[in-house]
Amino acid sequence: MLQFGPLRRRAWVALLSQLLRPPRPACTGAVRCHSQVAEAVLTSQLKPHQEKSNFIIKTPKGTRDLSPQQMVVREKILDMVVSCFRRHGGKRLDTPAFELKEMLTEKYGEDSLLIYDLKDQGGELLSLRYDLTVPFARYLAMNKVKQMKRYHVGKVWRRESPTIVQGRYREFCQCDFDIAGQFDPMIPDAECLKIMCEILSGLQLGNFLIKVNDRRIVDGMFAVCGVPENKFRAICSSMDKLDKISWKEVRHEMVAKKGLASEVADRIGDYIQCHGGVSLVEQLFQDSRLSQSKQALEGLGDLKLLFEYVTLFGIAEKISFDLSLARGLDYYTGVIYEAVLLETPAQAGEKSLSMGSVAAGGRYDGLVGMFNPKGHKVPCVGLSIGVERIFAIVEQRMKAFGETVRTTETQVFVATPQKNFLQERLKLIAELWDAGIKAELLYKNNPKLLTQLHYCESMGIPLVVIIGGH
Amino acid sequence: MLQFGPLRRRAWVALLSQLLRPPRPACTGAVRCHSQVAEAVLTSQLKPHQEKSNFIIKTPKGTRDLSPQQMVVREKILDMVVSCFRRHGGKRLDTPAFELKEMLTEKYGEDSLLIYDLKDQGGELLSLRYDLTVPFARYLAMNKVKQMKRYHVGKVWRRESPTIVQGRYREFCQCDFDIAGQFDPMIPDAECLKIMCEILSGLQLGNFLIKVNDRRIVDGMFAVCGVPENKFRAICSSMDKLDKISWKEVRHEMVAKKGLASEVADRIGDYIQCHGGVSLVEQLFQDSRLSQSKQALEGLGDLKLLFEYVTLFGIAEKISFDLSLARGLDYYTGVIYEAVLLETPAQAGEKSLSMGSVAAGGRYDGLVGMFNPKGHKVPCVGLSIGVERIFAIVEQRMKAFGETVRTTETQVFVATPQKNFLQERLKLIAELWDAGIKAELLYKNNPKLLTQLHYCESMGIPLVVIIGGH
C-alpha cells in the first residue's frame, strides 16, 4: 500500500505509470469469486394501466444473458480462435444479423423450419441469419468476389427446442473460417482440418477426433443401396441424427417416416459401421457395390489425396474416415467433417459431459452459384467452431476446479481515510486515467476506509493509493 | 528473401520464429490497397422452378456488409473504446439480440414505432433490441443487481428511414458504458463525461464539445412556459430534432402538429438560445420564471455540482450547459448530454461532414424500477459512443489521405520456383503454423514463382521463404 500527500501527486502518478507498464494480465492470481448472477424470474406489473397485468421478467426462450464472468472466459477462447484464423491468412468480414428472406430459402433443407422470420412491418420480408455460410456465399456473389479467405465471428439464431443441458441455445455464437476460390483439389480442404486441429489442441479440451466423409460417397452409397434419388436429402437428414440417437431409431425414421424399404435401410446400416484410416479408402475402392457409383469413386479419390495432405500436416492420426457422417445441411457437395471430443479428462469432481461435435464443416461448391444470375460457381470449403459447447466445457471445468476470474482489470484504487477529500481523490484519479492507468474510486463523498479496502479486496485490485492531509 | 533447401527446414523455422517474435504490428508500413469491394446489385433467378422469377441480391434496406478493410478500422476504434471502458473499471456484459416484446414497450416514446418485431411463429412475441440500455435495466432487475459498472458493445436495430449519407443505418453498433447504483450525487455522472472526453480525444477526431442539460430543467422550463403536462414528452421529442432541423421547423411541429399555443412555443424559443458554462447555471438560478419550478432548481443544483467535478477532472472547457438539449428517449430523469464535433480539421481533399452527435447519454433513475414488481429503483447513468459515425469519419479521412490497411497479418509466404514441391511446401508451412508463425501458400500444385511473389506483394507479406531442390 502506498501513502502520500496531495502535493507529491504528480510524482506518484509517474511512478505508478512506471510500475504498471506493461499492464498486468487480466486473470492472473487467485481472486475472490464475484457472486454468480442467478437467473431470477419475477412476476410484475409494468404500469397499472397496462392490460397484461402480470409479466415475467426473463430473456426469450432459449436465450440468455452472458455475465461478466462468462464474458471473460468467452473473450479468451475467441481470442485464441481468431488468432488461429489470422495465422492462416484470414480476413475478417461482417454481415447483417438479418437477410432478405428469399436469400435463405432452399439452402437448409428440413432445417429451414427453424429460421426466425421478422414481422412484415411494411417493406422487405426478412429473416435472422441461420448460419454464417449462406451470408458469406451471398456476399461473394453480390460483390463478384472469386477468391477469399475470410473468418467471421458472430451470432446466429435457430428456433430449436432448447435442450439447454446440452449447451444448445436459440441464439449462439459461431466462428467460421472459409476458403473460396478455384484451386487444386484438397489443399484448402486439408488446411481446414489443420485449423480445426490447431484450435482444438490449443484449447486443451482433451483428446479429439475429426470424422471425415464426402457427400458424394454418401450419395453414392444411397444410390447403390437403392435409395430413390428424390429421397437422398431426406435420408441424409435422418442419418445426420446418428450422433444424437441410435441407428435403431434412425432406421425407424427412415422406414416409418420417410418410406424407405427396410432392406435398403439395412444395406445403409451395414455401410455406416465402417470407419478407419486411408486403408478404408483403399478397401472401399474395391467394394463391389460402392465402386459402381462414379461419384462415390470421385469422393474416394479426393479422400485419398486428403489423407496424403493431412499426413504432411502431421495430423493424420486425428482424422477418421467415417461412413456414418452425413451432415444435415443441403449445401454440401464434397468432403464433410465433424470434430468430436473423445473424452473429458478424468478430473476430480467433473461430471462427464456429452458434448457432441465441437467443430464441423465441409465443401460447398454450388452455394455461391445459387446467388449468381448465370449460375457462375465459386467453389468453397470451410469450417465452423462450436464455441458455445467449448464455452460450456471450459466453464464447467473452471467450476470443478474452483477457478475464478477477475471481471475487471483495475490496477489502482484511490482511497482516503479522511473526510472531505473527494476533490483530491477526483483530481488524482483523473491524472491516473490520463496516464493510461486503470483506476477506480468509490462514488461517495466520505466513504469509510474499511469499505474502500473491502472493495479492493473483493475486486482483486492489486494496488491502493491512500491519500490524506498532513 | 530467404532461400534454403528442404533439409535445413527445422533450423529455418527456428530462425523465423526468432525473427518474428514479438509479432509485427498489423498495419504498419505502406502496403498496396486491396481493392474495395463495391456493392453490386444483380438481378437473378434462384432456381428455374421458383415463382419469384427475379430477385435482387442485396442486403436488407439500411444494412450493409462490412468489408475486411472496414473491419480493420472498426476493430482498432473499438479496441480503443473498450480499453477506455476497462480503464474505468467496466465489466463486459452481453444480452440477446431480441427481447420479449413487452420488455421494450413504453420505454422509447415516439421512437417505439421504429422497433423491429419478430414474426409470431408460435410462442413468445419478440422484438429486436432498440438500444443496449433497456436490456441492461432488464438484466439488473431480473438478477436483483443493485450496483454495477458495465460496458456492452453490440448491434442494435431501428427501422429508421436510412439517410445513409449521414451514416445512419438500420443496423448499427453501439458502445455503452453505464454505472448503476445509489451513490452521492453527480460523481458517476461526471465520470461518464470524463470517459466521453477520453475517447473523443484519444480518437483524434478534432475539436468537440459536450452539451449538457438536465431533464428536470427541460420539464421545469416546459412547465413555466405553459406547456400542458401531458404534452411534455411529445414536445421534448420535437425539441430533440434541433440538431437536424431549424428552430423554425421545430416550432412549426410543436404548434401545428402537437397543438402547442404559439406564445408558449416562443417562450421555449427564448430559453433554448441559452448556452454557456457554470455562470449560466448561476444566472438561471435567478431567472424569475424558471426559479418558480422546484424540479428545475434541483436540476440546476446538480449541474452546479457537475461543473465542480468536471473542473477537477480537467475537462470543464469541453462542457457547455445548453438549454436546447432535450434527448428524445422517455427514460431520462436527470442530467443529459450529447457530444458534437465542432469541425473536422481543414484538410486537403476532405469534404466537411455534418456528423451530428458522436456520443450521448444521461441519467435514468426510473428504468430499472419499471421491471421490478415492487418498483424498487436502481439509479443509473450512462453513455453511448456513436461509433458508426466515428467509423464513417475515420474511413473518410483515410480515403482523403489515400491511407490503406493490411487486411491480413501474414508474416511469411512459402514459395517455390520448382515443380513437384507441394509436399515440401505443405510440410514446411505446417511447421511454421505450429511455431505460431502466420503463414500462407498458394493452393496450387505447381504455381509460377512470379504468381507467388505477386501475391506477397499485393498482400503486403513482408517475408518469403523460397524452397527448392539442390
Interface residues (C-beta under 8 A of the other chain):
Chain A: V37 A38 E39 A40 V41 L42 T43 S44 Q45 L46 K47 K52 F55 I57 K58 T59 P60 K61 T63 R64 D65 L66 S67 P68 Q70 M71 V72 E75 R86 R87 H88 G89 G90 K91 R92 L93 D94 T95 P96 A97 F98 E99 L100 E102 M103 T105 E106 Y116 D117 L118 K119 D120 Q121 G123 E124 L126 L128 R138 Y139 A141 M142 N143 K144 V145 K149 R150 K155 W157 R159 E171 I179 G181 F183 D184 I187 P188 A190 E191 K194 E198 Y309 L312 F313 G314 M370 F371 N372 P373 T407 T408 E409 T410 L422 Q423 L426 K427 A430 W433 D434 G436 I437 K438 A439 E440 Y443 K444 N445 M459
Chain B: V37 A38 E39 A40 V41 L42 T43 S44 Q45 L46 K47 K52 F55 I57 K58 T59 P60 K61 T63 R64 D65 L66 S67 P68 M71 V72 E75 R86 R87 H88 G89 G90 K91 R92 L93 D94 T95 P96 A97 F98 E99 L100 E102 M103 T105 E106 Y116 D117 L118 K119 D120 Q121 G123 E124 L126 L128 R138 Y139 A141 M142 N143 K144 V145 K149 R150 K155 W157 R159 E171 I179 G181 F183 D184 I187 P188 A190 E191 K194 E198 Y309 L312 F313 G314 M370 F371 N372 P373 T407 T408 E409 T410 L422 Q423 L426 K427 A430 W433 D434 G436 I437 K438 A439 E440 Y443 K444 N445 M459
